[in-house]
Amino acid sequence: MTLISLLIVMALERVTSKNPAWHVHALVGKYHAWLDDRRNIASQQSILSVALIALIPALLAYLFILLSNNLIITFGMQLLVLWVCLGCPITRKSYKRYLQSANKKDFEACALHSISFGNSSGDLNKVGEQLVYINYRQYAAIVIWFVLLGVPGVIFYSILKEWQIYSNALPTCGKVDSHEQIKSHEQIKSHEQIKSHEQIKSHEQIKSHEQIKSFQPDIDTNELSDDLHHQNTPINRLMHIIDWLPVRITGLGFLVVGHFSRATAVWLPIWFDTDSQAKTMLNKMSVAAEDVDVNDQTQECIERPCTMVRLVKRNIIFMLVVVSVLTMVGAVA
């Protein structure tokens, strides 16, 4: 059922438009607000207390499946949890807008759209790597935890990754709706920080701190900026531990579906690297696994991100092939 559940949900996720209200990010937001109203969040001072926040819903789901002892209910539970936790409709829309702006050579809008999916600096050179990290959090890691621990594993990981966003980013990002602000280039130019096209002629102006600050992404973007990753908080330390194995499994996929010898030279040392963040290691492996030859800024905005997206798509297909083989030999139910 593991393979069938993954194939069904991924197929539906590709051909249908998921309501953001049914994504785990929105549900964890309600969970976060519910606990915040009861003053339980302020008291969390340890990794254990943060882990319990995600562990309780996961255990409840496990007990429900165990007590029901029904194949149809279990299958339905798998489909529901995967549908809620897999993918990110908001990021997909932002990426489509980014590509539309890139095709129009509107690099200023590209920078602003990239901010909405976690590229905090607006640097167009980092868009490809940011997309690799988004795919890892929204697809690869979910698949890995589903195969390893089933529904409880998906719930546990999904709550923690979304909790990390709310805990770190909510105080600074809660008042900004970036997706509404950058629906069109006309809205971007009408913003009080960018009153005329002459003010944003150069890419260097777009990356200036004053302009970027006014376009901090809304919390619904589901991604963290680089500076938030390095904050020494209980949730960040816990996620560093939780991501240890999935990052290395994802890296293995990169070297299989990408440039094997070059990616292997990067992948092997990360097994002994306990300090680097998950995003940093994924970036190194993805760059090593793919060759991106660009000649101008337009190609930089389109070719590099598209190349990285093709890499992660091949990696997901590789994971599904591995799951199918494990299913045939009886290692996965």
ZANU-508921 format. One record per residue (C-alpha): x, z, y; residue number from 0; residue in one letter. Coordinates in nm, 2 decimals, always signed. Layout:
BEGIN
+--------+--------+--------+-----+------+
|      X |      Z |      Y |  nr | rest |
+--------+--------+--------+-----+------+
|      X |      Z |      Y | NUM |    A |
...
+--------+--------+--------+-----+------+
This chain:
BEGIN
+--------+--------+--------+-----+------+
|      X |      Z |      Y |  nr | rest |
+--------+--------+--------+-----+------+
|  +0.00 |  +0.00 |  +0.00 |   0 |    M |
|  +0.29 |  +0.05 |  +0.23 |   1 |    T |
|  +0.38 |  -0.32 |  +0.25 |   2 |    L |
|  +0.02 |  -0.43 |  +0.27 |   3 |    I |
|  -0.05 |  -0.18 |  +0.55 |   4 |    S |
|  +0.25 |  -0.30 |  +0.75 |   5 |    L |
|  +0.16 |  -0.67 |  +0.71 |   6 |    L |
|  -0.21 |  -0.62 |  +0.81 |   7 |    I |
|  -0.13 |  -0.41 |  +1.12 |   8 |    V |
|  +0.15 |  -0.64 |  +1.24 |   9 |    M |
|  -0.07 |  -0.94 |  +1.19 |  10 |    A |
|  -0.35 |  -0.78 |  +1.39 |  11 |    L |
|  -0.11 |  -0.66 |  +1.66 |  12 |    E |
|  +0.01 |  -1.02 |  +1.71 |  13 |    R |
|  -0.33 |  -1.19 |  +1.73 |  14 |    V |
|  -0.54 |  -0.92 |  +1.91 |  15 |    T |
|  -0.51 |  -0.74 |  +2.24 |  16 |    S |
|  -0.49 |  -0.37 |  +2.19 |  17 |    K |
|  -0.65 |  -0.15 |  +2.45 |  18 |    N |
|  -0.38 |  +0.08 |  +2.60 |  19 |    P |
|  -0.62 |  +0.37 |  +2.56 |  20 |    A |
|  -0.58 |  +0.34 |  +2.18 |  21 |    W |
|  -0.20 |  +0.34 |  +2.20 |  22 |    H |
|  -0.02 |  +0.66 |  +2.10 |  23 |    V |
|  +0.12 |  +0.69 |  +2.45 |  24 |    H |
|  -0.23 |  +0.76 |  +2.60 |  25 |    A |
|  -0.32 |  +0.99 |  +2.32 |  26 |    L |
|  +0.00 |  +1.20 |  +2.35 |  27 |    V |
|  -0.07 |  +1.21 |  +2.72 |  28 |    G |
|  -0.40 |  +1.38 |  +2.66 |  29 |    K |
|  -0.22 |  +1.62 |  +2.41 |  30 |    Y |
|  +0.04 |  +1.69 |  +2.67 |  31 |    H |
|  -0.22 |  +1.76 |  +2.94 |  32 |    A |
|  -0.42 |  +1.98 |  +2.70 |  33 |    W |
|  -0.12 |  +2.20 |  +2.62 |  34 |    L |
|  -0.02 |  +2.20 |  +2.98 |  35 |    D |
|  -0.35 |  +2.34 |  +3.08 |  36 |    D |
|  -0.29 |  +2.63 |  +2.84 |  37 |    R |
|  +0.06 |  +2.69 |  +2.98 |  38 |    R |
|  +0.22 |  +2.63 |  +2.64 |  39 |    N |
|  +0.46 |  +2.36 |  +2.76 |  40 |    I |
|  +0.64 |  +2.58 |  +3.01 |  41 |    A |
|  +0.73 |  +2.82 |  +2.74 |  42 |    S |
|  +0.91 |  +2.56 |  +2.52 |  43 |    Q |
|  +1.28 |  +2.65 |  +2.54 |  44 |    Q |
|  +1.41 |  +2.54 |  +2.20 |  45 |    S |
|  +1.43 |  +2.24 |  +1.97 |  46 |    I |
|  +1.21 |  +2.43 |  +1.72 |  47 |    L |
|  +0.93 |  +2.48 |  +1.96 |  48 |    S |
|  +0.94 |  +2.11 |  +2.06 |  49 |    V |
|  +0.94 |  +2.00 |  +1.69 |  50 |    A |
|  +0.64 |  +2.22 |  +1.62 |  51 |    L |
|  +0.44 |  +2.03 |  +1.89 |  52 |    I |
|  +0.48 |  +1.71 |  +1.68 |  53 |    A |
|  +0.49 |  +1.87 |  +1.34 |  54 |    L |
|  +0.14 |  +2.03 |  +1.36 |  55 |    I |
|  -0.05 |  +1.70 |  +1.40 |  56 |    P |
|  +0.17 |  +1.54 |  +1.13 |  57 |    A |
|  +0.09 |  +1.83 |  +0.89 |  58 |    L |
|  -0.28 |  +1.81 |  +0.96 |  59 |    L |
|  -0.27 |  +1.44 |  +0.88 |  60 |    A |
|  -0.08 |  +1.51 |  +0.56 |  61 |    Y |
|  -0.33 |  +1.78 |  +0.45 |  62 |    L |
|  -0.62 |  +1.55 |  +0.52 |  63 |    F |
|  -0.47 |  +1.28 |  +0.30 |  64 |    I |
|  -0.38 |  +1.53 |  +0.03 |  65 |    L |
|  -0.72 |  +1.70 |  +0.02 |  66 |    L |
|  -0.92 |  +1.38 |  +0.03 |  67 |    S |
|  -0.72 |  +1.24 |  -0.26 |  68 |    N |
|  -0.89 |  +0.91 |  -0.21 |  69 |    N |
|  -0.71 |  +0.58 |  -0.22 |  70 |    L |
|  -0.94 |  +0.41 |  +0.03 |  71 |    I |
|  -0.92 |  +0.70 |  +0.28 |  72 |    I |
|  -0.55 |  +0.70 |  +0.25 |  73 |    T |
|  -0.53 |  +0.33 |  +0.31 |  74 |    F |
|  -0.76 |  +0.35 |  +0.61 |  75 |    G |
|  -0.56 |  +0.64 |  +0.75 |  76 |    M |
|  -0.24 |  +0.43 |  +0.72 |  77 |    Q |
|  -0.40 |  +0.13 |  +0.90 |  78 |    L |
|  -0.54 |  +0.36 |  +1.18 |  79 |    L |
|  -0.21 |  +0.54 |  +1.24 |  80 |    V |
|  +0.00 |  +0.23 |  +1.23 |  81 |    L |
|  -0.24 |  +0.05 |  +1.47 |  82 |    W |
|  -0.22 |  +0.34 |  +1.72 |  83 |    V |
|  +0.16 |  +0.39 |  +1.69 |  84 |    C |
|  +0.30 |  +0.04 |  +1.64 |  85 |    L |
|  +0.38 |  -0.19 |  +1.93 |  86 |    G |
|  +0.32 |  -0.15 |  +2.31 |  87 |    C |
|  +0.06 |  -0.37 |  +2.48 |  88 |    P |
|  +0.17 |  -0.27 |  +2.83 |  89 |    I |
|  +0.53 |  -0.36 |  +2.77 |  90 |    T |
|  +0.43 |  -0.70 |  +2.62 |  91 |    R |
|  +0.23 |  -0.78 |  +2.94 |  92 |    K |
|  +0.52 |  -0.69 |  +3.16 |  93 |    S |
|  +0.76 |  -0.90 |  +2.96 |  94 |    Y |
|  +0.52 |  -1.20 |  +2.99 |  95 |    K |
|  +0.51 |  -1.16 |  +3.36 |  96 |    R |
|  +0.89 |  -1.13 |  +3.37 |  97 |    Y |
|  +0.92 |  -1.46 |  +3.19 |  98 |    L |
|  +0.67 |  -1.63 |  +3.42 |  99 |    Q |
|  +0.87 |  -1.51 |  +3.72 | 100 |    S |
|  +1.19 |  -1.63 |  +3.56 | 101 |    A |
|  +1.05 |  -1.97 |  +3.50 | 102 |    N |
|  +0.96 |  -1.99 |  +3.87 | 103 |    K |
|  +1.32 |  -1.87 |  +3.96 | 104 |    K |
|  +1.16 |  -1.57 |  +4.13 | 105 |    D |
|  +1.45 |  -1.33 |  +4.05 | 106 |    F |
|  +1.32 |  -1.06 |  +4.28 | 107 |    E |
|  +1.00 |  -1.04 |  +4.09 | 108 |    A |
|  +1.20 |  -1.05 |  +3.76 | 109 |    C |
|  +1.39 |  -0.74 |  +3.87 | 110 |    A |
|  +1.07 |  -0.55 |  +3.96 | 111 |    L |
|  +0.89 |  -0.65 |  +3.64 | 112 |    H |
|  +1.19 |  -0.54 |  +3.44 | 113 |    S |
|  +1.17 |  -0.19 |  +3.60 | 114 |    I |
|  +0.82 |  -0.16 |  +3.47 | 115 |    S |
|  +0.95 |  -0.17 |  +3.11 | 116 |    F |
|  +1.23 |  +0.08 |  +3.16 | 117 |    G |
|  +1.51 |  -0.12 |  +3.32 | 118 |    N |
|  +1.56 |  +0.14 |  +3.59 | 119 |    S |
|  +1.83 |  -0.03 |  +3.79 | 120 |    S |
|  +1.65 |  -0.37 |  +3.80 | 121 |    G |
|  +1.98 |  -0.53 |  +3.69 | 122 |    D |
|  +1.88 |  -0.86 |  +3.52 | 123 |    L |
|  +2.20 |  -0.85 |  +3.30 | 124 |    N |
|  +2.05 |  -0.55 |  +3.12 | 125 |    K |
|  +1.70 |  -0.68 |  +3.04 | 126 |    V |
|  +1.80 |  -0.81 |  +2.70 | 127 |    G |
|  +1.95 |  -0.48 |  +2.59 | 128 |    E |
|  +1.64 |  -0.29 |  +2.72 | 129 |    Q |
|  +1.41 |  -0.52 |  +2.52 | 130 |    L |
|  +1.62 |  -0.44 |  +2.21 | 131 |    V |
|  +1.57 |  -0.07 |  +2.27 | 132 |    Y |
|  +1.20 |  -0.11 |  +2.33 | 133 |    I |
|  +1.16 |  -0.30 |  +2.00 | 134 |    N |
|  +1.35 |  -0.02 |  +1.82 | 135 |    Y |
|  +1.12 |  +0.25 |  +1.95 | 136 |    R |
|  +0.80 |  +0.06 |  +1.91 | 137 |    Q |
|  +0.86 |  -0.13 |  +1.59 | 138 |    Y |
|  +1.18 |  -0.07 |  +1.39 | 139 |    A |
|  +1.18 |  +0.31 |  +1.40 | 140 |    A |
|  +0.81 |  +0.32 |  +1.32 | 141 |    I |
|  +0.85 |  +0.10 |  +1.02 | 142 |    V |
|  +1.15 |  +0.31 |  +0.90 | 143 |    I |
|  +0.97 |  +0.64 |  +0.93 | 144 |    W |
|  +0.66 |  +0.50 |  +0.77 | 145 |    F |
|  +0.86 |  +0.38 |  +0.46 | 146 |    V |
|  +1.05 |  +0.71 |  +0.44 | 147 |    L |
|  +0.77 |  +0.97 |  +0.51 | 148 |    L |
|  +0.45 |  +0.78 |  +0.53 | 149 |    G |
|  +0.17 |  +0.86 |  +0.78 | 150 |    V |
|  +0.31 |  +1.21 |  +0.87 | 151 |    P |
|  +0.65 |  +1.06 |  +0.95 | 152 |    G |
|  +0.50 |  +0.80 |  +1.18 | 153 |    V |
|  +0.29 |  +1.06 |  +1.36 | 154 |    I |
|  +0.59 |  +1.30 |  +1.40 | 155 |    F |
|  +0.82 |  +1.04 |  +1.54 | 156 |    Y |
|  +0.57 |  +0.88 |  +1.76 | 157 |    S |
|  +0.46 |  +1.21 |  +1.92 | 158 |    I |
|  +0.82 |  +1.31 |  +1.99 | 159 |    L |
|  +0.92 |  +0.97 |  +2.15 | 160 |    K |
|  +0.62 |  +0.98 |  +2.37 | 161 |    E |
|  +0.66 |  +1.35 |  +2.45 | 162 |    W |
|  +1.02 |  +1.27 |  +2.56 | 163 |    Q |
|  +0.88 |  +1.03 |  +2.82 | 164 |    I |
|  +0.62 |  +1.27 |  +2.95 | 165 |    Y |
|  +0.85 |  +1.57 |  +2.96 | 166 |    S |
|  +1.13 |  +1.38 |  +3.14 | 167 |    N |
|  +0.96 |  +1.13 |  +3.35 | 168 |    A |
|  +0.62 |  +1.27 |  +3.45 | 169 |    L |
|  +0.73 |  +1.47 |  +3.76 | 170 |    P |
|  +0.88 |  +1.15 |  +3.92 | 171 |    T |
|  +0.67 |  +0.87 |  +3.79 | 172 |    C |
|  +0.32 |  +1.00 |  +3.77 | 173 |    G |
|  +0.20 |  +0.87 |  +4.11 | 174 |    K |
|  +0.31 |  +0.51 |  +4.08 | 175 |    V |
|  +0.11 |  +0.23 |  +3.91 | 176 |    D |
|  +0.37 |  -0.04 |  +3.88 | 177 |    S |
|  +0.16 |  -0.28 |  +3.68 | 178 |    H |
|  -0.10 |  -0.30 |  +3.96 | 179 |    E |
|  +0.17 |  -0.33 |  +4.23 | 180 |    Q |
|  +0.34 |  -0.62 |  +4.08 | 181 |    I |
|  +0.06 |  -0.83 |  +3.94 | 182 |    K |
|  +0.16 |  -1.12 |  +4.16 | 183 |    S |
|  +0.45 |  -1.21 |  +4.39 | 184 |    H |
|  +0.21 |  -1.19 |  +4.69 | 185 |    E |
|  +0.15 |  -0.82 |  +4.61 | 186 |    Q |
|  +0.52 |  -0.76 |  +4.57 | 187 |    I |
|  +0.59 |  -0.91 |  +4.91 | 188 |    K |
|  +0.31 |  -0.71 |  +5.07 | 189 |    S |
|  +0.46 |  -0.37 |  +4.97 | 190 |    H |
|  +0.57 |  -0.16 |  +5.26 | 191 |    E |
|  +0.93 |  -0.17 |  +5.14 | 192 |    Q |
|  +0.94 |  -0.55 |  +5.13 | 193 |    I |
|  +0.76 |  -0.69 |  +5.43 | 194 |    K |
|  +0.90 |  -1.04 |  +5.43 | 195 |    S |
|  +1.07 |  -1.28 |  +5.19 | 196 |    H |
|  +1.38 |  -1.27 |  +5.40 | 197 |    E |
|  +1.43 |  -0.91 |  +5.31 | 198 |    Q |
|  +1.46 |  -0.99 |  +4.94 | 199 |    I |
|  +1.66 |  -1.31 |  +4.94 | 200 |    K |
|  +1.95 |  -1.18 |  +4.74 | 201 |    S |
|  +1.95 |  -1.01 |  +4.41 | 202 |    H |
|  +2.18 |  -0.74 |  +4.55 | 203 |    E |
|  +1.91 |  -0.63 |  +4.79 | 204 |    Q |
|  +1.66 |  -0.59 |  +4.51 | 205 |    I |
|  +1.90 |  -0.36 |  +4.33 | 206 |    K |
|  +1.94 |  -0.14 |  +4.64 | 207 |    S |
|  +1.85 |  +0.22 |  +4.58 | 208 |    H |
|  +1.58 |  +0.23 |  +4.85 | 209 |    E |
|  +1.38 |  -0.06 |  +4.72 | 210 |    Q |
|  +1.41 |  +0.03 |  +4.36 | 211 |    I |
|  +1.30 |  +0.39 |  +4.43 | 212 |    K |
|  +0.97 |  +0.27 |  +4.56 | 213 |    S |
|  +0.90 |  +0.08 |  +4.24 | 214 |    F |
|  +0.97 |  +0.35 |  +3.98 | 215 |    Q |
|  +0.77 |  +0.25 |  +3.67 | 216 |    P |
|  +0.44 |  +0.41 |  +3.58 | 217 |    D |
|  +0.46 |  +0.65 |  +3.29 | 218 |    I |
|  +0.26 |  +0.41 |  +3.08 | 219 |    D |
|  +0.56 |  +0.19 |  +3.04 | 220 |    T |
|  +0.66 |  +0.39 |  +2.74 | 221 |    N |
|  +1.03 |  +0.37 |  +2.81 | 222 |    E |
|  +1.30 |  +0.60 |  +2.96 | 223 |    L |
|  +1.56 |  +0.52 |  +3.22 | 224 |    S |
|  +1.93 |  +0.57 |  +3.14 | 225 |    D |
|  +1.97 |  +0.88 |  +3.35 | 226 |    D |
|  +1.68 |  +1.05 |  +3.17 | 227 |    L |
|  +1.84 |  +0.99 |  +2.83 | 228 |    H |
|  +2.14 |  +1.20 |  +2.93 | 229 |    H |
|  +1.95 |  +1.51 |  +3.05 | 230 |    Q |
|  +2.03 |  +1.80 |  +2.82 | 231 |    N |
|  +1.68 |  +1.91 |  +2.74 | 232 |    T |
|  +1.54 |  +2.03 |  +2.40 | 233 |    P |
|  +1.34 |  +1.71 |  +2.35 | 234 |    I |
|  +1.64 |  +1.49 |  +2.43 | 235 |    N |
|  +1.86 |  +1.68 |  +2.19 | 236 |    R |
|  +1.59 |  +1.66 |  +1.92 | 237 |    L |
|  +1.54 |  +1.29 |  +1.96 | 238 |    M |
|  +1.92 |  +1.24 |  +1.94 | 239 |    H |
|  +1.90 |  +1.40 |  +1.59 | 240 |    I |
|  +1.58 |  +1.22 |  +1.48 | 241 |    I |
|  +1.72 |  +0.88 |  +1.59 | 242 |    D |
|  +2.04 |  +0.92 |  +1.39 | 243 |    W |
|  +1.93 |  +0.75 |  +1.07 | 244 |    L |
|  +1.69 |  +0.49 |  +1.20 | 245 |    P |
|  +1.95 |  +0.36 |  +1.46 | 246 |    V |
|  +2.20 |  +0.30 |  +1.18 | 247 |    R |
|  +1.95 |  +0.13 |  +0.96 | 248 |    I |
|  +1.84 |  -0.09 |  +1.24 | 249 |    T |
|  +2.21 |  -0.17 |  +1.31 | 250 |    G |
|  +2.24 |  -0.27 |  +0.95 | 251 |    L |
|  +1.96 |  -0.52 |  +1.00 | 252 |    G |
|  +2.14 |  -0.67 |  +1.31 | 253 |    F |
|  +2.46 |  -0.74 |  +1.12 | 254 |    L |
|  +2.26 |  -0.90 |  +0.83 | 255 |    V |
|  +2.05 |  -1.13 |  +1.05 | 256 |    V |
|  +2.31 |  -1.18 |  +1.32 | 257 |    G |
|  +2.69 |  -1.23 |  +1.34 | 258 |    H |
|  +2.79 |  -1.03 |  +1.03 | 259 |    F |
|  +3.16 |  -0.98 |  +1.08 | 260 |    S |
|  +3.15 |  -0.91 |  +1.45 | 261 |    R |
|  +2.85 |  -0.67 |  +1.42 | 262 |    A |
|  +3.01 |  -0.49 |  +1.12 | 263 |    T |
|  +3.31 |  -0.40 |  +1.33 | 264 |    A |
|  +3.07 |  -0.22 |  +1.57 | 265 |    V |
|  +2.84 |  -0.08 |  +1.31 | 266 |    W |
|  +3.09 |  +0.10 |  +1.09 | 267 |    L |
|  +3.23 |  +0.32 |  +1.37 | 268 |    P |
|  +2.89 |  +0.44 |  +1.48 | 269 |    I |
|  +2.85 |  +0.64 |  +1.16 | 270 |    W |
|  +3.11 |  +0.87 |  +1.29 | 271 |    F |
|  +2.98 |  +0.87 |  +1.65 | 272 |    D |
|  +2.77 |  +1.18 |  +1.71 | 273 |    T |
|  +2.78 |  +1.17 |  +2.09 | 274 |    D |
|  +2.65 |  +0.82 |  +2.20 | 275 |    S |
|  +2.29 |  +0.78 |  +2.27 | 276 |    Q |
|  +2.07 |  +0.56 |  +2.05 | 277 |    A |
|  +2.02 |  +0.31 |  +2.33 | 278 |    K |
|  +2.40 |  +0.27 |  +2.38 | 279 |    T |
|  +2.47 |  +0.21 |  +2.01 | 280 |    M |
|  +2.18 |  -0.04 |  +1.98 | 281 |    L |
|  +2.31 |  -0.23 |  +2.28 | 282 |    N |
|  +2.66 |  -0.25 |  +2.14 | 283 |    K |
|  +2.53 |  -0.37 |  +1.80 | 284 |    M |
|  +2.29 |  -0.63 |  +1.94 | 285 |    S |
|  +2.55 |  -0.78 |  +2.18 | 286 |    V |
|  +2.80 |  -0.80 |  +1.89 | 287 |    A |
|  +2.53 |  -0.96 |  +1.66 | 288 |    A |
|  +2.43 |  -1.24 |  +1.90 | 289 |    E |
|  +2.62 |  -1.50 |  +2.12 | 290 |    D |
|  +2.46 |  -1.57 |  +2.46 | 291 |    V |
|  +2.61 |  -1.85 |  +2.66 | 292 |    D |
|  +2.46 |  -1.87 |  +3.01 | 293 |    V |
|  +2.57 |  -2.09 |  +3.30 | 294 |    N |
|  +2.34 |  -1.98 |  +3.58 | 295 |    D |
|  +2.11 |  -1.70 |  +3.69 | 296 |    Q |
|  +1.80 |  -1.88 |  +3.55 | 297 |    T |
|  +1.95 |  -1.90 |  +3.21 | 298 |    Q |
|  +2.07 |  -1.54 |  +3.24 | 299 |    E |
|  +1.71 |  -1.43 |  +3.31 | 300 |    C |
|  +1.56 |  -1.63 |  +3.03 | 301 |    I |
|  +1.81 |  -1.71 |  +2.76 | 302 |    E |
|  +1.97 |  -1.37 |  +2.72 | 303 |    R |
|  +1.64 |  -1.17 |  +2.68 | 304 |    P |
|  +1.49 |  -1.44 |  +2.46 | 305 |    C |
|  +1.79 |  -1.44 |  +2.24 | 306 |    T |
|  +1.77 |  -1.07 |  +2.20 | 307 |    M |
|  +1.40 |  -1.08 |  +2.13 | 308 |    V |
|  +1.47 |  -1.34 |  +1.85 | 309 |    R |
|  +1.73 |  -1.11 |  +1.71 | 310 |    L |
|  +1.49 |  -0.81 |  +1.68 | 311 |    V |
|  +1.21 |  -1.03 |  +1.54 | 312 |    K |
|  +1.45 |  -1.15 |  +1.27 | 313 |    R |
|  +1.54 |  -0.78 |  +1.21 | 314 |    N |
|  +1.18 |  -0.68 |  +1.16 | 315 |    I |
|  +1.12 |  -0.97 |  +0.92 | 316 |    I |
|  +1.44 |  -0.85 |  +0.73 | 317 |    F |
|  +1.29 |  -0.50 |  +0.71 | 318 |    M |
|  +0.97 |  -0.63 |  +0.57 | 319 |    L |
|  +1.16 |  -0.83 |  +0.31 | 320 |    V |
|  +1.35 |  -0.51 |  +0.21 | 321 |    V |
|  +1.02 |  -0.31 |  +0.19 | 322 |    V |
|  +0.87 |  -0.59 |  -0.04 | 323 |    S |
|  +1.18 |  -0.57 |  -0.27 | 324 |    V |
|  +1.15 |  -0.19 |  -0.28 | 325 |    L |
|  +0.78 |  -0.22 |  -0.36 | 326 |    T |
|  +0.85 |  -0.46 |  -0.65 | 327 |    M |
|  +1.11 |  -0.23 |  -0.81 | 328 |    V |
|  +0.88 |  +0.07 |  -0.76 | 329 |    G |
|  +1.08 |  +0.26 |  -0.50 | 330 |    A |
|  +0.80 |  +0.23 |  -0.24 | 331 |    V |
|  +0.44 |  +0.29 |  -0.32 | 332 |    A |
+--------+--------+--------+-----+------+
